[in-house]
Amino acid sequence: MLLLKDECALCGRVVSSSYLRRCSKCGRLYCLQCITFTKEGYVICLNCARREVSPRRLGLKYSPLSRYLLRRGRFTERVVLPISEIEGIISDNLPLNASRDSKWWSNTSGRPWAAVGWHVESVDLNNRTVTFIRVAKPEVKRRKKESQKTEFFKRPLRFPLPKRPMLPSKTRIAKAQARARNIERQRLMTQQQRGKVPKSAYEKRLFKPDAKPSTSD
């Protein structure tokens, strides 16, 4: 019995035709692991499902690929990407000619990779991979220079402005106050140690101020 086989348009695996389903949106064949079902029960591929869940942002279709190559250009000069991964980056399907004809990957000025300084070095249609090579360094945005001052501000002042006195911080003020309180507390303790020991209220009631109690029985 002859088994018909075909290739999944997303993962690239060659499986039997009985394990392939056609997407109701893009019309391409996908394996059972690369499809899902809508609420109405229609078969839909994962790429089309991703576009329905998170719609494509405003801008060009291949702008995510340009941003991806710009980021990779900071670390490497050569990138090999499967066609399925490129479709995942742009969240959309590539044209059919992209996987059938290598001329579609020509390095013309309108291509997104050529606009950011990358060229397609080689295309392997059998393994469905594309090799990009960096030919120009990514442009680094620099800050704008400060506006040039006028001649009036460039002239030196005859009388320089007086410098404002530097006021102490709140922390220094609090430390100085705490140090002063500690010094005052130490001074009072020293005076009390040098002077006489004060009498208690009980002693003042029992004895006269001038008389002292005898120590003998």
VENZIHU-V593559 format. One record per residue. N is the residue number from 1. RES is the residue in three letters. PHI is phi in whole degrees, 0 to 359 (none if undefined). PSI is psi in whole degrees, 0 to 359 (none if undefined). D_FIRST is the distance of its C-alpha to the first C-alpha in Angstrom with 2 decimals. Layout:
n=<N:N>
res=<RES:RES>
phi=<PHI:PHI>
psi=<PSI:PSI>
d_first=<D_FIRST:D_FIRST>
//
This chain:
n=<1:2:3:4:5:6:7:8:9:10:11:12:13:14:15:16:17:18:19:20:21:22:23:24:25:26:27:28:29:30:31:32:33:34:35:36:37:38:39:40:41:42:43:44:45:46:47:48:49:50:51:52:53:54:55:56:57:58:59:60:61:62:63:64:65:66:67:68:69:70:71:72:73:74:75:76:77:78:79:80:81:82:83:84:85:86:87:88:89:90:91:92:93:94:95:96:97:98:99:100:101:102:103:104:105:106:107:108:109:110:111:112:113:114:115:116:117:118:119:120:121:122:123:124:125:126:127:128:129:130:131:132:133:134:135:136:137:138:139:140:141:142:143:144:145:146:147:148:149:150:151:152:153:154:155:156:157:158:159:160:161:162:163:164:165:166:167:168:169:170:171:172:173:174:175:176:177:178:179:180:181:182:183:184:185:186:187:188:189:190:191:192:193:194:195:196:197:198:199:200:201:202:203:204:205:206:207:208:209:210:211:212:213:214:215:216:217>
res=<MET:LEU:LEU:LEU:LYS:ASP:GLU:CYS:ALA:LEU:CYS:GLY:ARG:VAL:VAL:SER:SER:SER:TYR:LEU:ARG:ARG:CYS:SER:LYS:CYS:GLY:ARG:LEU:TYR:CYS:LEU:GLN:CYS:ILE:THR:PHE:THR:LYS:GLU:GLY:TYR:VAL:ILE:CYS:LEU:ASN:CYS:ALA:ARG:ARG:GLU:VAL:SER:PRO:ARG:ARG:LEU:GLY:LEU:LYS:TYR:SER:PRO:LEU:SER:ARG:TYR:LEU:LEU:ARG:ARG:GLY:ARG:PHE:THR:GLU:ARG:VAL:VAL:LEU:PRO:ILE:SER:GLU:ILE:GLU:GLY:ILE:ILE:SER:ASP:ASN:LEU:PRO:LEU:ASN:ALA:SER:ARG:ASP:SER:LYS:TRP:TRP:SER:ASN:THR:SER:GLY:ARG:PRO:TRP:ALA:ALA:VAL:GLY:TRP:HIS:VAL:GLU:SER:VAL:ASP:LEU:ASN:ASN:ARG:THR:VAL:THR:PHE:ILE:ARG:VAL:ALA:LYS:PRO:GLU:VAL:LYS:ARG:ARG:LYS:LYS:GLU:SER:GLN:LYS:THR:GLU:PHE:PHE:LYS:ARG:PRO:LEU:ARG:PHE:PRO:LEU:PRO:LYS:ARG:PRO:MET:LEU:PRO:SER:LYS:THR:ARG:ILE:ALA:LYS:ALA:GLN:ALA:ARG:ALA:ARG:ASN:ILE:GLU:ARG:GLN:ARG:LEU:MET:THR:GLN:GLN:GLN:ARG:GLY:LYS:VAL:PRO:LYS:SER:ALA:TYR:GLU:LYS:ARG:LEU:PHE:LYS:PRO:ASP:ALA:LYS:PRO:SER:THR:SER:ASP>
phi=<none:273:262:274:237:210:255:287:285:255:271:82:281:264:229:293:295:289:260:248:228:265:289:284:265:264:80:260:270:223:284:292:277:248:232:211:234:278:296:279:96:277:280:217:283:290:295:293:294:295:292:286:287:237:299:291:289:295:130:289:292:260:296:298:293:296:294:296:292:296:293:290:293:282:239:215:244:214:226:248:236:292:295:296:289:296:294:290:292:274:56:200:272:282:298:295:293:293:257:242:232:287:292:295:266:292:269:272:291:275:287:294:286:288:290:252:91:240:233:275:280:204:230:252:287:291:269:57:231:232:253:256:228:274:248:216:287:292:287:257:286:254:289:290:291:294:297:292:283:284:296:294:280:282:290:286:284:292:246:296:291:293:283:288:295:280:283:293:284:296:294:295:297:295:295:295:295:295:294:294:294:294:296:294:293:292:294:294:295:293:296:293:289:283:280:283:281:294:280:280:294:292:292:293:282:276:241:284:297:273:277:241:291:282:276:281:290>
psi=<128:123:128:133:153:172:139:134:349:301:343:7:144:115:173:153:336:342:12:144:147:131:136:348:302:343:13:162:137:151:174:337:349:18:166:183:143:177:330:352:9:151:134:140:169:327:314:324:323:322:328:323:311:98:156:140:164:143:189:159:322:14:326:326:322:317:324:316:327:319:318:335:344:344:334:166:1:129:132:119:131:154:326:323:325:320:326:327:316:355:40:165:141:158:161:329:340:331:1:329:125:345:340:335:28:151:66:169:336:354:145:326:329:331:337:14:24:149:154:116:315:157:124:99:335:314:357:52:151:133:121:145:139:129:348:145:145:141:134:122:126:156:147:143:151:145:139:137:153:170:332:320:342:338:139:145:140:316:105:146:140:143:138:137:140:113:141:151:166:328:316:321:317:321:320:319:318:322:321:320:323:320:318:322:321:324:318:321:324:319:320:325:327:326:185:155:123:147:151:167:330:319:324:329:328:323:157:161:323:332:148:141:141:145:343:156:none>
d_first=<0.00:3.81:6.41:9.73:12.73:16.39:19.79:22.21:25.42:27.66:26.60:24.44:21.54:18.02:15.75:12.67:13.58:13.84:16.65:18.53:21.35:23.63:27.33:29.66:32.39:31.11:27.83:25.79:22.58:23.22:21.53:22.64:25.41:26.96:27.45:29.90:31.07:34.34:36.83:35.55:31.97:30.59:28.17:30.13:29.56:32.01:33.85:34.63:35.59:37.93:39.61:40.27:41.75:43.81:44.47:44.92:48.49:50.68:50.39:47.91:44.19:44.00:47.29:45.66:44.04:47.49:49.08:46.41:47.05:50.79:50.60:48.49:50.92:53.62:51.82:49.52:49.12:45.36:42.56:38.77:36.96:33.29:32.70:31.65:35.00:36.90:35.46:36.60:40.04:40.61:38.96:37.17:34.16:34.65:34.08:30.78:32.63:33.48:29.94:29.32:32.71:35.09:38.05:37.95:39.33:42.38:45.66:47.65:50.62:48.96:46.21:46.82:46.47:48.86:51.44:51.74:51.94:48.30:46.20:42.51:42.37:38.70:35.37:32.06:29.34:26.56:27.90:29.38:32.88:36.31:39.35:42.74:46.05:49.48:52.01:54.86:56.32:56.12:59.35:61.38:63.43:66.99:69.70:72.09:75.43:78.38:80.44:83.40:86.69:89.52:92.67:94.60:92.49:92.48:96.29:97.69:99.85:103.56:103.95:100.92:100.00:101.13:98.47:97.89:98.85:95.97:96.22:95.29:92.15:92.23:91.06:94.03:96.42:95.15:95.47:99.02:100.04:98.64:100.48:103.73:103.42:102.86:105.94:108.05:106.84:107.77:111.21:111.99:110.93:113.20:116.17:115.70:115.61:118.83:120.77:122.11:119.93:120.49:122.04:120.23:121.51:122.68:124.90:126.40:127.49:129.09:130.95:132.96:131.62:134.23:134.43:131.99:131.35:132.90:130.66:133.23:133.27>
//
